[in-house]
């Protein structure tokens, strides 16, 4: 079995998914996952055409010009209720208020989940990866004037990943 996974990129999340898919495929050698990282304008072209022609990638990011509601209404996506085993128990593990009507839930079905927030988790991960690369190449920045900002761990309430 082969899956095609299309996401925006290239970028830091690609490093994670390449390693993750390699580890997954060691445990599940009968499943091959092909990762394509494309610029958003390209995703905006190939995903709608793929949906219309029946050749859409198995996993893809919704193009920026298509809302989640439009993707649901046009049949681009399936509800998670139908594909995650013991879905009610899985969903109950999230904190109250995690799933919002019109964002994650449409017509009493759940289509997406709160995986990442560009304002918090993704940006911090990106910052940490970028900072690590820069430190490895040019040394530790001393302040925001060095072009990177205050390194994690040097600001109150911010911890450095170990």
N, C-alpha and C positions, 0 to 999 in steps of 0.2 A: 504494500500500500504506500502511496506517495501523497504527501500534502504539500500544497504550495502556500506559503505564508508571505504576504506582501505588507510592508510597513514603510513609513517614512524613514528617510535616511540618505546617506549613511550617517550614523551617529552613535552615541554611547550605548543606547539600548541594543544596538546590533551586536556589540561585544558580549553582552549578557546572553542574548538569544542564541548566538552561535555556539557558545559553550554549553548552554542549557540543552539545545537540540542535540549536540554531540553526546552528552551524557544520557539523554533520553533514548537516543538511538542505540546506545550500548545495551541498555536494558530491554529495549524493544527493537531488535534488529530487523523485524519485518515491516517497520514503519520508517519511511524516509521523509524528511522534512526539508523542503527547498525554500530557503529564505531569500527574498528579493527586497532590497532596500532601495526605494525610489524617491525622487523628489516629489513634493506634493502636487505640482502641476501634472506630472506623469500619472500619479495615482488618480487624479481627477479625470484623466482620459481613459485609462485602461479598466478601472473598476466598473464605471457605468456601462462601457461597451461589453465587458465580460458578463455582467449581469444580464444585459439584453440578449446576448448571444448564447448564454448558458455555459460560458467558459470562465466565469469569475474564479479568482483564487479561492482556495478553501477557507483561508483566514485572511482578512484584509482590514485595513483601517478605512473608516468611512471618509470619503473625500471631504475636504473642508467646505465645499459648496452644497453638501447634502446634510440635512439634519437627521438625528436619530429617528425622529418621528416619520420623516419621509422614507427612510430606509425600511422601517417597519411597515408603513402603509403600502409601499411598493413591493413588498415581499423579498427584500434583499437578504433578510436575516431571519433566523429561527429563534423562538424563545428558549432561554436557558432552562426553563421548567421542563422542556421536552428532552434535554440532552444530558443534564447533570443528575446522576443517580442520587436518590434520597434528597431531592431538591429542597424540600421544606426544611429539613434538618440543616442542610448546607447554608441556606439563606438565613436561618435563625442564628447562626454563629456570628453574623455581622451586628454591630451596634444598632440600636433603634434609630430610625431616621436615615439609615444608609441608602435606602432605595426610594427614589422620588418618582411620583407620577409625572410623566412627560419628560423624564430624563433617563431613568432606568426601566420604568414600568409603563407599558402601554396596553390598554384593554385587559387589565388584570394579569398580564404575563410579563415576566422579567426578561429583558433583552440584553442588558449590560449590567456591570457591577462596578462599584467604586474601587478600581485597581490602582489608579495613580492620579495624582494631582499635580499639574504643571507648576502650581504656585508653591508646592511644598516638596513632596517626595522626589519627583523627577528632577527638579531644579537642583536640589541638594545633591542627588546622585551625580548629576552632570557636573556640578561644581567640584565635587570631590574627585571624580575621575579626571577632570581637566586639571585640577590642582596637582594631583599625583603625577600626571604626565609632565606638567611644567616643572615640578620639583625635581623629578628624575633627570630632566634635561638641562635646566638652568639654575637650580637651587631654590630654596624656600623663599617666597616673597616676604618682604618685611612689612608691607602695608598695602592699602588699596591703591596707592600711587604707583605701585609696581605693576599695575594692570590686571590684578587678579582679585583683590579684595582681601579682607581679613581672613586668614586661614581658619578653618573649622577648629574649634578647641581653644582659640584665642579670644573668643567673644563670650560674654556671659550667657549661659543657657544653651550653648552650642557644643556638642560633643564630637570628637573626632572618631570616625569609624576605625575599628581595629582589625 
